[in-house]
Amino acid sequence: MANIVEEYKWTTATGESVKKEAPRIRAIPYEIDQNDIVNRIKNWGSQLGSGGKQYYDELYKAKAGQGWTFPFFSDTVRSFQNAWGDQYVGSTNGSQAFGAQYAGEITKFMDSLAATKGQVTAMAGGKPGALIEPPKYYQYSVDEDAVNFDFYLINTDDSPNEGGEPSWKKNYELVKELIVLNRFTREKANTIAIPPRLWQVWVSGYRHIRWASMSINIELLGMRLMKEKKIIPEGYRIIVSLTPLFTEPSNYKDQYDLA
């Protein structure tokens, strides 16, 4: 596990309380080990019999890697909106899921029938028009904002770490690993590519994201020197955005504190 909070130089504050009491995010990378198209076909069949957390756990066939612990000092911990509309949407990505098109056609027919009945009633009563208020549908769209945070890595501490290497080298390897995990990999000389890692995320006490993608921005801070053919700054600023792939249901409320 890459425990940045307790094992890396990310703050100038000292003392054991910094490591023990600092707020944090826990995240586990997952390597997808099944072709996307094959996974989707199998998923359509397997989802029919699953429910609750199992439904989301089985959306991807993936292998878990080593967990990461990041310091978290952002102000916004959650932000989401609920919407209801006239169109039935059966998927959290806004697409029409299996059977949704039929539900949509039935809805249009029933709305048309109700409107016709309302107009006939209005004309029979000598009224100018009819107001029809049909029930609205919950919009199963991705309504959760991404988890955004940043942290620093300090390279000016030249004392060796437990592995006997200088701090700048340990920090560089961490930054490089973050880059590699979040880039796709092409296998051999064909068209098959392994997607970037997906992430399972816990924001301590408030949020659990079963599947998220990670975007990162790496900034070089202070003076830079060449060390072992690498540009090494006095410090790094790592900006991370973890974007949920699906709306987060309440099923995971019991796991908010597992970070």
HELIX and SHEET records of a PDB file:
HELIX    1   1 ILE A    4  GLU A    7  1                                   4    
HELIX    2   2 GLU A   16  GLU A   21  1                                   6    
HELIX    3   3 ASP A   36  SER A   46  1                                  11    
HELIX    4   4 GLN A   47  GLY A   49  5                                   3    
HELIX    5   5 LYS A   53  ASP A   57  1                                   5    
HELIX    6   6 ALA A  100  ALA A  124  1                                  25    
HELIX    7   7 SER A  167  LEU A  181  1                                  15    
HELIX    8   8 SER A  250  LEU A  258  5                                   9    
SHEET    1   A 4 ALA A   2  ASN A   3  0                                        
SHEET    2   A 4 TRP A  68  PRO A  71  1                                        
SHEET    3   A 4 ARG A  24  ILE A  32 -1                                        
SHEET    4   A 4 ALA A  62  ALA A  64 -1                                        
SHEET    1   B 7 ALA A   2  ASN A   3  0                                        
SHEET    2   B 7 TRP A  68  PRO A  71  1                                        
SHEET    3   B 7 ARG A  24  ILE A  32 -1                                        
SHEET    4   B 7 LEU A 198  VAL A 203 -1                                        
SHEET    5   B 7 ARG A 207  LYS A 227 -1                                        
SHEET    6   B 7 LYS A 230  PRO A 244 -1                                        
SHEET    7   B 7 VAL A 147  ILE A 154 -1                                        
SHEET    1   C 2 TRP A  84  GLY A  85  0                                        
SHEET    2   C 2 TYR A 137  TYR A 138 -1                                        
SHEET    1   D 2 THR A 185  ARG A 186  0                                        
SHEET    2   D 2 ALA A 193  ILE A 194 -1                                        
END                                                                             
